[in-house]
Amino acid sequence: MADQYAQSGEDIWPIDGAQPEAVDIPAIRWEEPAEGPVLVLLDQTRLPAEEVELVCTDPQALVQAIRTLAVRGAPLLGIAGAYGVALAAARGFDVEEAADALADARPTAVNLAYGARKAQEAYRSAFGSGAGDEAQARERAAAAALASARALHEEDAAASAKMAEQGLRLLDELVPGGNHRILTHCNTGALVSGGEGTAFAVALAAHRAGRLRRLWVDETRPLLQGARLTAYEAARNGMAYTLLTDNAAGSLFAAGEVDAVLIGADRIAADGSVANKVGSYPLAVLARYHHVPFIVVAPVTTIDPETADGASIEVEQRAGHEVTEVTAPRAPLAGVEAGGGIPVAPLGTQAYNPAFDVTPPELVTAIVTEWGVVSPVTSDGLGELCASSLQATMS
């Protein structure tokens, strides 16, 4: 089951317009109260209006949180998947069943399955080793699953810092002189990571170095992750940012107002095809036409050698009501329940609502990972990078 409680109240956006403080509520954390272990999530569906935490006491609650996007973003989903398996083990649920349910909760995001399977393997290995009865074996295995999740969490934080460093170095090479005007899509900051994010972390590094002139934030339809989440993080970090409707990006390119595009990824195929939040592919086309670098920032765990190409990526299709309705959780209208959908299309309208689109490798200038940069983006280059990272991890 899951429960919610408010961490911060009405003062998130002060009436006097004062600059909000930096985000200090982690996107995910493991806690062990007297009644048993829980996984605590910052509910991203409630941002930016209020900071509310979602407390998951069983793996099914976490699956629901993942499907409703209360927790989201490729790296963070991997961490959540691992903690979900650890939660199942600690609470006495069927670990194999929990791992399968978590891995399948969002099919496009490869990190989710990676994290769940990694903790599952740690559980299996520990359960089958050592002395003691079955109860002792389960306790030992649960501890191993939790250790695996915590290690993945720490690794992602370290990877985030490395990607920010390498991404900023590449950005300075491609667009010398600083004063960068960066366009980004969806949300790729601390809300999706154990650290400060992927693409957003690069922009944040540029800001801290005094080399960010403007962060252009796509609103990101239909769930407005850019408007609700990226703008939220940019404001809290004191960055110069401007929110724009997705279909206004072309006019920015035409006016020469974009120096680089930085996005994250939910899955990168073996050939370098990149699945990211829907709307990324049109940006890549615009960037190519206007000779603007299109850079993907993602951890190595997002690269999936088992997926041969873009056509092989399963693209999640989301509910049509996300397009045909809008939600107004803080602005109830007469006759409309607060938080319910307000129709914006005729009743019965069908909606095409893919969660992601796929950008072919020839439109990607570079892929930045914690283990290095691949440019040009080729299957050989990605294969060498993955092999190097695996060798370094095993040594």
Salt bridges, closest charged atoms under 4 A:
GLU10 OE1 - ARG330 NH2 2.97
GLU31 OE2 - ARG29 NE 2.65
GLU50 OE2 - ARG46 NH2 2.80
GLU50 OE1 - ARG330 NH1 3.93
GLU51 OE2 - ARG236 NH1 3.27
GLU53 OE2 - ARG29 NH1 2.52
GLU96 OE1 - ARG124 NH2 2.58
ASP100 OD1 - ARG117 NH1 2.85
GLU121 OE2 - ARG124 NH1 2.76
GLU134 OE2 - ARG138 NH2 2.76
GLU165 OE2 - ARG169 NH2 3.08
ASP172 OD1 - HIS180 NE2 2.79
ASP172 OD2 - ARG211 NH2 2.61
GLU196 OE2 - ARG208 NH2 2.76
ASP218 OD2 - HIS185 ND1 2.94
GLU219 OE2 - ARG221 NE 2.93
GLU257 OE1 - ARG181 NH1 3.40
ASP259 OD1 - ARG181 NH2 2.88
ASP304 OD2 - ARG267 NH1 2.48
GLU316 OE1 - ARG106 NE 2.96
GLU316 OE2 - ARG318 NH1 2.65
GLU322 OE2 - ARG318 NH2 2.89
